[in-house]
């Protein structure tokens, strides 16, 4: 049987390479897709999917899915959670679904950690600290991630702004972009057109630093940003990649806190003092 990890996909034509790389990045998604759905998702013709499969020695898309199913199974059986996975098979569906969701998130975080460049995380953290303002763009359903970043980072820095709404709010903040700012663009699953437009605009006005947080190397944001933080999204659940995004936010916060120890300690001492004074907690 063909080992997908040993395929030299760089020798494939661009569109066929895109298809095979997507299958390697998101096997859990691809095994649940029909060929037409995959083609539509990647904006290619269904016949190109067939050619991509044959280009790596397979008979067609069905055989690719069969291999991916085994790859996913082997990955899980070989993980440290193999005992839990076996336990899942002996329980009713609702129980199984809940455990699959939890296991998926744990595996996602593990793979996200393994693929991160700590040097890049440090550079991004340093850029946020030195920026006059930091804008975090997370439109649509990923807005909760942008708001989380804003709330977290403001424990250290006052000038962090989340952009979660299309049109007005985003345009208003774009008008204030300067060459002393840092812009973070979050694009998970599919990248909103306005998120991409905002990053391109940031480059045009020579914003100091641009950062993207994405779950695929094929995201259009990759080519536009100075720094790329990529989340592993092996979970088939719709909101799966957000777990990795929240985790990267935590990593950036702790990195910044370490770089600004005195400032961070002073802030939290102030929080503790005010909470005690106002008797906030029972």
VENRAGI-V432190 format. One record per pair of residues at least 4 apart in sequence whose ideal C-beta (glycine too) atoms are under 6 Angstrom apart, sorted by the first residue. I is the first residue (numbers start at 1). GAP is how many residues later the second one is. D is the distance in whole Angstrom. If there is no record, write none. Layout:
i/gap/d
I/GAP/D
I/GAP/D
This chain:
i/gap/d
2/55/6
7/49/5
9/8/5
9/11/5
9/12/6
12/4/4
12/5/4
12/43/5
15/29/5
15/33/5
16/35/6
16/36/4
16/39/5
17/4/6
18/24/6
19/30/6
19/33/4
20/32/6
23/7/5
25/191/6
26/4/6
27/41/4
27/44/6
27/45/5
28/44/6
28/206/5
28/208/4
29/207/6
30/38/6
31/34/5
31/37/5
31/38/5
32/204/6
33/4/4
33/5/5
35/11/5
35/14/5
35/26/4
36/10/6
38/11/6
39/5/5
39/7/4
39/10/5
44/4/4
49/12/6
50/10/6
51/4/6
53/5/4
53/7/5
53/8/5
53/11/5
58/5/4
58/6/5
59/4/5
74/4/6
76/9/5
77/5/5
81/4/6
81/22/6
88/8/5
88/11/5
91/4/4
91/5/6
101/136/6
104/131/4
105/138/5
108/124/6
108/126/6
108/127/5
108/135/6
108/136/6
109/138/6
111/121/4
112/119/5
112/120/5
112/132/4
120/107/6
121/130/6
121/134/6
122/133/6
124/87/5
124/103/5
125/127/5
125/130/4
125/131/5
127/55/5
127/82/4
128/6/5
128/54/6
129/127/6
131/50/5
131/51/4
132/48/4
132/49/6
133/26/4
133/48/5
134/26/5
134/48/5
135/26/5
135/38/6
135/48/5
136/10/4
136/13/5
136/14/6
136/26/5
136/48/5
137/26/5
137/48/5
137/58/5
137/61/6
138/4/4
138/5/5
138/7/5
138/8/3
138/26/6
138/48/4
139/27/6
139/53/5
139/56/6
142/44/5
142/46/5
143/21/3
145/41/6
145/97/6
145/100/5
146/16/4
146/18/5
147/15/5
148/101/6
149/4/6
149/100/5
150/10/5
150/12/4
152/97/6
152/101/5
153/4/6
153/7/4
154/6/5
156/100/6
156/108/6
163/6/6
163/7/5
163/10/5
165/4/4
166/28/6
174/24/6
174/27/6
177/4/6
177/25/6
177/28/5
177/30/5
179/27/5
179/29/6
180/28/6
181/26/5
181/27/6
182/26/6
182/27/4
183/19/5
183/24/5
183/27/5
184/27/5
185/10/5
185/14/5
185/27/5
185/36/5
186/27/5
187/4/4
187/8/6
187/27/5
187/32/5
187/34/5
188/27/5
188/53/4
191/4/6
191/5/6
191/28/6
191/29/6
191/30/6
196/24/5
199/11/6
199/25/5
202/5/4
202/8/5
209/17/5
210/15/4
210/16/5
211/14/6
211/16/5
212/9/4
212/13/4
212/16/6
213/16/5
213/32/6
214/5/4
214/7/6
214/16/6
215/16/5
215/18/4
215/26/4
221/4/6
222/6/6
229/19/6
231/10/5
231/13/3
233/7/6
233/8/4
235/5/3
257/7/4
260/4/5
275/5/4
